Structure formats: structure tokens, C-alpha cells
Amino acid sequence: MVDLNGHPLSPCTPEKVEQNVRDGLAHFSDGILHLHYRPLAYRRVYRQVRRRDGWICAWCGGPGSTLDHVIPICWGGQTTLDNCVIACRACNHSRNNALPSQFIRWTGLEPSHPVIQKILAREAYYLQQAETSLAERPLSACLSREEAQVWVAYRQGELDRVRPTPPESPLSRLKGEGKLFGQYFVP
């Protein structure tokens, strides 16, 4: 398996090869799976965001370790410095593709991270920009399999297939009334 630049990647199973080709994310020739997106670039952005944010969750201020897309990928959000923050696993997974304003309503959190503040100030505008980007950017601009799958679904008119409707409340440790303590929500 190789990326767009011909850099070798970890091998994958025959089932994954078939799925990538079927989904239009790659082509197979001479025994090599050629991806049509750039998964190694994702790591570079993650390192840059980690360097900028440290290991601090942009949502709750606790220790963070995951890359979180403020405008979720399923809504057209991209893996860029202007859309990504470090988050703890509890916050990242609790969002469940919810928009930032919805997550803040659920939790009562008041994040002060500049990326979140900028997007919150004009969330509808950034959502429209994300959808416009899906229409205009090439598949080669995608930095992960998930971004590439959303891109393909958009092109096929099946965006609802990859854009789940966020639930009315979070699905994890950030439920109910109480206060956030580090990574844990205490009732």
C-alpha cells in the first residue's frame, strides 16, 4: 500500500483493499494499493496541534491526547490547524459528531481555546464553508480515510449515510447534571 506520493504504508488485509477500491478511495495495480488521499499528512497536523495546545483538552482543560475536529469531519470539517484541537477522550467521544454549540449546551463547558471561540462566533458560516469545501476540493486533499469517505459520500449524494444526527444529550461520561472534574463528569 502506498500514499499519493508513493510513500509505503503498512500493509492491509485483502478485505480492506477491496473496500478501498469499491469506495473509490484507491486503485489496485501491480499488487500495490494506491491510495487517493494523504494519510501521512494527518500525523503532521496532529503533531502541530499537539505542539500548539500541549497535552491540554481544549474543551475541559484536563489532560488531553486525541485530535478533535471542532467542525466534525462528517460535517465537512478538515484536518487543519484552524479546525483541530487537542481533547481528552471523554470530551472527544462524548461529542459524537455534535457541533460545538450543541456540545457546549449539553455540558455547560466554557472553552476558551481560540480555535473553538473563532468557530463558535460564526458556526453557521464555518459549516457552510465546510460544505463548500467538500464540493470544491479534490480527493487528494483528504488527510484520513474518514475524510475521504465523507468526500465520496458527498459526491454520490449520500452524505446522510456518514452524517449521523447527534443525539439530544451526550452518550458517555458527560451525561446528567454535575461538574466536570479532569476527564470525568461528577454528578
C-alpha positions as CSV (number, residue, x, y, z in Angstrom):
1,M,0.0,0.0,0.0
2,V,1.3,3.5,-0.9
3,D,0.0,7.0,-0.5
4,L,-0.3,9.7,-3.2
5,N,3.4,10.4,-3.0
6,G,4.4,6.8,-3.3
7,H,5.4,6.5,0.4
8,P,4.9,2.9,1.6
9,L,2.3,2.4,4.3
10,S,1.5,-0.6,6.5
11,P,0.0,-3.5,4.5
12,C,-3.7,-4.1,4.9
13,T,-6.0,-7.1,4.6
14,P,-7.5,-8.2,1.3
15,E,-10.9,-7.1,2.6
16,K,-9.6,-3.6,3.2
17,V,-8.1,-3.5,-0.3
18,E,-11.4,-4.4,-1.8
19,Q,-13.3,-1.9,0.4
20,N,-10.9,0.9,-0.5
21,V,-11.2,0.2,-4.2
22,R,-15.0,-0.3,-4.0
23,D,-15.4,3.0,-2.2
24,G,-13.3,4.9,-4.8
25,L,-10.6,5.7,-2.3
26,A,-7.8,3.8,-4.0
27,H,-6.9,1.7,-7.1
28,F,-5.0,-1.6,-7.2
29,S,-2.3,-2.2,-9.8
30,D,0.7,-4.5,-9.9
31,G,-0.1,-5.9,-6.5
32,I,0.0,-2.4,-4.8
33,L,-2.9,-0.5,-3.4
34,H,-2.5,3.2,-4.4
35,L,-4.5,5.5,-2.0
36,H,-6.1,8.6,-3.4
37,Y,-5.7,10.5,-0.2
38,R,-2.8,11.5,2.1
39,P,-2.9,9.7,5.5
40,L,0.6,10.6,6.5
41,A,-0.2,14.3,6.4
42,Y,-2.7,13.7,9.2
43,R,0.2,12.8,11.5
44,R,1.9,16.1,10.7
45,V,-1.2,18.1,11.6
46,Y,-1.6,16.1,14.8
47,R,2.0,16.9,15.8
48,Q,1.5,20.6,15.1
49,V,-1.8,20.8,17.1
50,R,-0.1,18.9,19.9
51,R,2.8,21.4,19.9
52,R,0.4,24.3,19.9
53,D,-2.0,23.0,22.6
54,G,0.3,20.8,24.6
55,W,-1.5,17.9,26.2
56,I,-4.4,20.0,27.4
57,C,-8.0,19.4,26.4
58,A,-9.4,22.5,24.7
59,W,-12.9,21.7,26.0
60,C,-12.5,20.9,29.7
61,G,-8.9,21.8,30.4
62,G,-7.9,18.4,31.6
63,P,-5.2,16.2,30.2
64,G,-5.8,15.6,26.5
65,S,-4.4,13.1,24.0
66,T,-6.7,12.9,21.0
67,L,-7.1,15.1,17.9
68,D,-10.6,16.6,17.8
69,H,-12.2,18.3,14.8
70,V,-14.2,21.3,16.0
71,I,-16.3,21.2,12.9
72,P,-16.6,17.4,12.7
73,I,-15.4,15.5,9.6
74,C,-18.9,14.2,8.9
75,W,-20.0,17.9,8.5
76,G,-17.2,18.6,6.1
77,G,-14.6,19.7,8.7
78,Q,-11.0,19.2,7.6
79,T,-7.9,18.2,9.4
80,T,-6.2,21.6,9.6
81,L,-4.7,23.8,12.3
82,D,-7.8,26.1,12.0
83,N,-10.2,23.2,12.8
84,C,-8.4,20.9,15.2
85,V,-7.7,21.0,18.9
86,I,-6.4,18.5,21.5
87,A,-9.2,16.9,23.5
88,C,-9.4,14.3,26.3
89,R,-11.0,11.0,25.3
90,A,-14.1,11.8,27.3
91,C,-14.8,15.1,25.6
92,N,-13.9,13.8,22.1
93,H,-16.1,10.7,22.3
94,S,-18.9,12.5,24.1
95,R,-19.3,15.0,21.3
96,N,-20.3,12.1,19.0
97,N,-20.1,14.4,15.9
98,A,-22.1,17.1,17.6
99,L,-21.4,20.7,16.6
100,P,-19.5,22.8,19.1
101,S,-22.5,24.9,20.2
102,Q,-24.6,21.7,20.8
103,F,-21.8,20.1,22.9
104,I,-21.4,23.3,25.0
105,R,-25.2,23.3,25.6
106,W,-25.0,19.6,26.8
107,T,-22.1,20.1,29.1
108,G,-22.2,23.7,30.2
109,L,-18.4,23.9,29.5
110,E,-17.0,27.3,28.6
111,P,-13.9,26.6,26.4
112,S,-11.6,29.5,25.9
113,H,-9.4,27.9,23.2
114,P,-9.0,30.4,20.3
115,V,-9.9,27.8,17.6
116,I,-13.2,26.9,19.4
117,Q,-14.0,30.6,20.1
118,K,-13.5,31.6,16.4
119,I,-15.7,28.8,15.1
120,L,-18.4,29.3,17.8
121,A,-18.6,33.0,16.9
122,R,-19.6,32.2,13.3
123,E,-20.6,28.5,13.4
124,A,-23.1,28.7,10.5
125,Y,-20.5,30.4,8.3
126,Y,-17.9,27.7,9.1
127,L,-20.5,24.9,8.4
128,Q,-21.2,26.5,5.0
129,Q,-17.5,26.8,4.3
130,A,-17.0,23.1,5.2
131,E,-19.8,22.0,2.8
132,T,-18.5,24.3,0.0
133,S,-15.0,22.8,0.6
134,L,-16.5,19.3,0.1
135,A,-17.8,20.4,-3.3
136,E,-14.6,22.1,-4.4
137,R,-11.6,20.2,-3.0
138,P,-10.1,17.2,-4.7
139,L,-10.0,13.7,-3.0
140,S,-6.2,14.1,-2.8
141,A,-6.8,16.9,-0.2
142,C,-8.2,14.4,2.3
143,L,-5.9,13.5,5.1
144,S,-7.6,10.5,6.5
145,R,-9.8,7.6,5.4
146,E,-12.8,9.2,7.3
147,E,-12.3,12.5,5.4
148,A,-12.1,10.6,2.1
149,Q,-15.2,8.5,2.9
150,V,-17.2,11.7,3.6
151,W,-15.8,13.3,0.4
152,V,-17.0,10.2,-1.7
153,A,-20.4,10.2,0.1
154,Y,-20.9,13.9,-0.7
155,R,-20.1,13.3,-4.4
156,Q,-22.5,10.4,-4.5
157,G,-25.3,12.4,-2.9
158,E,-25.2,10.1,0.2
159,L,-23.9,12.5,2.8
160,D,-26.7,11.4,5.2
161,R,-25.1,7.9,5.2
162,V,-22.0,9.3,7.0
163,R,-23.5,12.3,8.9
164,P,-25.3,10.9,11.9
165,T,-27.8,13.0,13.7
166,P,-26.3,13.8,17.0
167,P,-28.4,12.7,20.0
168,E,-30.1,15.2,22.2
169,S,-27.6,14.6,25.0
170,P,-24.1,13.1,25.2
171,L,-23.7,9.3,25.2
172,S,-20.8,8.9,27.7
173,R,-19.4,10.2,31.0
174,L,-20.6,13.7,30.2
175,K,-24.2,12.9,31.0
176,G,-26.5,14.5,33.5
177,E,-26.2,17.3,36.0
178,G,-22.9,17.8,37.7
179,K,-19.4,19.2,37.2
180,L,-16.5,18.2,35.0
181,F,-13.5,17.1,37.1
182,G,-10.5,16.5,34.8
183,Q,-11.7,13.9,32.4
184,Y,-14.6,12.7,34.5
185,F,-18.1,14.2,34.9
186,V,-19.0,14.1,38.6
187,P,-22.8,14.1,39.3
